Amino acid sequence: MKISRRSAFIILTIIGSIGLDQISKVWVRAHVKAGSVSEIFGDYFTLHNVENKGAFLGMGSDLNETLRVVLLLILPVVVLGLVLRYVFKDKSLGNWSLFAFASIIGGGIANVYDRFVYGSVTDFWHIKLTDTLRTGIFNVADVFVSTGMIILVFIALFKKKHKEVKQ
């Protein structure tokens, strides 16, 4: 069976994002003391080792175990599967859209894998520009998911703007 360049691009992006995320988490678990904070670039960019039992910014960590399994394991696997199917079926998607969706899928799979294997997701980076302009603690998978979402927003805005100019 021959794999098309398009399919190879999707698969390599997904595998690459999962691989980079998992390598970074293995390193953090092995070399950064749990609960510690280390400066990378002053207080602006710090390294942590935090286990997040919830989703984004710990949301859902207080849910009972059954609900947490449904919302943080089963539902994401179903959604990621549907998005993966869509990406392989829709031949009209451009390279940027393919990269964005594959990044979201890879990052999502990486975090779901952590929840399944470890019961939590290892987060370790934090950016704080000011007391109000800062991130939560995040990981490489989160960067891939966020980057993919930002690319999709730009594509949607560009297409909408391009359609308005044509009319």
N, C-alpha and C positions, 0 to 999 in steps of 0.2 A: 504494500500500500504506500503510495507516494503522498507525502505531506506537502501541501502548498506552502509557498513563502508566507502567505497571509496567516495560515494556521501555525506555522513555525514561529512567526513573530508573536502571536498571541501566547502560545505555550511558553516560549522563552521569557517573555515579559512576566508572566505569572510565576514561573519557576524562579526567575531571578529575584523578584520581589520577595517571595517566600524565603529564598536562600539568604539574601542579605538580612532580612529581619531575624531569622532564626540564628544566624551566626552572631549578630549583635547581641541577642538575648542570652545566648550561651556565654559570651564573653562577659556580659554584665553580671550574670549569676555567679560566674567563677571569680571575678576580680573586683566587684564592687560590693562592699558590705551592705546587707539589707538595712534600709532606713537611713543610710548615710547620704550626705550631700557633699559633692566635690565641685569646686569651681573649674570650669573649662575656660570661660572668658569672664572673669569677675563674677558679680552677682547676675549678670545678664544672661549667661548660658551655663547651666549647672547640670551635673550628672548625679543621678539618684539610682536606687534600686528599690522599686515599689511593686508589690503584687496587687493588681487591680482585679477584684472579683466581679466587678460590674462591667459596664460598657464605657462609652465616652465619659470622661471625668468621674468615673465611679458610679454613674447612674445605674440603678438596678442592683447594686450590691446588697441592699437591704431586703430584697425580695426573698420569698421562701424558695427553697431549693427547686421544687417542681417548676414554678413559674420562671425561675432563672434559667433552668435547662431549656424550657420551651422558647423563651425570648432571646437567650444569648447563645444557644447552640443549635436547636432545631430550626427555628425561623431563619437565622442567617445562612445556614446550609441550604435551605430551600431557595432563598432569594439569590444567593450566589450561584446556585445551579441554574436558575432561570436566566440570570444575567449572562452566564457563560453560554447557555444555549442560544440566547439572542445574539451574542457577539459572533458565534459561528454561523448562524443562519442568515443574518442581515449582511448581504454582500455590498450594500451601499455605504457602509461605514468607512470613513477615511482613516488614514494612519493615526492621526491624533486621537480620534475617537476610539480606535482599537487599543492604542496605548493607554488611554484613560480608563477604559473599562477593564482591561487586563490588569492594570495597576490596582484598581479597586478590588477586583476579584482576588489577586494575589495577597494584598494586604488583609483582606477579609479572611481568607483561608488561613493565613499565618496566625491571626488572633484567635480564630475558632480552634485551630490546632492547640494553641496554648491553653485555652479554656478546657478543652477535652483532656489533654494530657496532664496538665498541672493544676487545673481547677481555678486558674487565674491567669491574667496576662501581665507579663513583666513590662513595666514602663520605666523610662530612665532619663529622658531629656526634659529640661524645663527652660523656657525662655521668659525673661522678665525685663521688659524695657522700662516700665514704670510700675507703680503699685497697681494701677488699673489696666495697663496694657501689658498683659502677660498671658501665657498659655497654661494649660494644665500640664501634668507630667505625661509624656507621650513616648512612642517608640517608632521604629522604622516602618512597621506596617501602617501605623497611623499616618505617616508622611506619604506613603504610597496612596492610601485611600484619599487623603485630603488633596494631594496633587491631582489625582484622577478627577475628583469632583470639581476642582478649580478649572481644569482643562475643559471639562464638559460644559461648565457655565460659560466660559469664554466662547466655546464653539456655538452654543445656543445664542448668545448675544450677537456674535458675529453674523450668524445666519439670519437672525431677525433683522439686524441693521442692513445687511446685504439685500434682503427682500424688500425693505422699505425704500432703499435707494433705487431699486429696479422699477418700482411702481410709479 
